[in-house]
Amino acid sequence: MLARGVALVEWPDRAGDEIPADALTLTLALGDDPTARLAYLSGDPDAWRDRLARSFRVRRLLDAAGLGGASRRFLQGDASSRSYERIRARDKPAVLMNWPEPPRGALLPDGRTYAEVAHIQTSLAAFLAVAETLRARGFVAPGFLAGDREARLLLLTDLGAEGIVAGGAPIAARYLASAEVLADLHGEDLPDTVDAGDLFGDGSPVVHSLPAYDRAALEIELSLNPQWWVPHVTGRPADPDWIGEFRVLCDPLLAALGRAETSWTLRDVHSPNLIWQPGETGRRRVGFVDVQDAMIGPAAYDLASLVFARASMCPRRSRTISSPPISPRGGRRIRTSTRAPSSTPSGSRPPSATSRSSAALPGSPAATASRPIWPMCRASGATSTGR
């Protein structure tokens, strides 16, 4: 929103070309009354018309939700077209999701975009349907408070700001709790299509069908490794022969994933998207955000994402977290089972997890296939999948 690009400049008339051409200039002048000031806004109408109109739309939404006069603070977002604000008005904390329609993106040879092949979601329905379903099953996800469907604005419950990482290092107990909550999730009998009801009150229900995490989506996600990670590490493009070898090595792993047990795969399970819930127990210990890209895919994927992208750090800075084994529990979406689960080991967690999660242990096909996806570390050591 507007607050992200504000700069106070002394003697701006001397800045010359240093001020961007699309800047919005606020000029204050003396009024007729010595205590009065006149404010003038000037700038490129094409650059600011939509942004200003959107800002007023946000204010109208807050007013309608009983949050008129609320303070608005920029909240760190992600690499998508979404931006967030933390809203504070008396005892009503909330988060505003501002999600302008993203551009379609560059076309691939088959006429689709990366987002279309990878099933990156751009609809409010995708986010709301997944989040509301999680909440209905006793998990923690942002709840719908109000929204402007046409402007693509959502006012959501605030899950807090306490993470599962401290000082750049994983908090072991919270990572283990996150794994247990994922196991509970993957043991649920969840639908392929969700009808979240008439949330906006406009007579049009919020309906979303989760896509399958098919081979094409997995392949294009894996292609990020030679496309971005290798040049980042080596300083030069990946060698074509190496790319060919990489694809050959991935083929049997992708084939194994095609036979894997499936469930809802939240897909972006890493520390920035997991919010610790102090004082909660069971599946309510961890809150999920950024859930709109959930798919029907390998149940082990989320656990592998949590493990191999732990603390969103490069491997040289991450730590090993060990724990007692988690006992398995089945669910409707188990389509392939290679062997029956063993009995619960003495002293381990009672049966409330799913055998699907155990497939992501290091060395398993699911874990190995997921490894090339995650290491996209910036120089600072933080990772991002670009969603």
Summary of the structure (lengths in Angstrom):
residues: 387
radius of gyration: 23.6
end to end distance: 18.8
largest distance: 85.0
contacts: 1102
relative contact order: 0.12
helix: 35%
strand: 18%
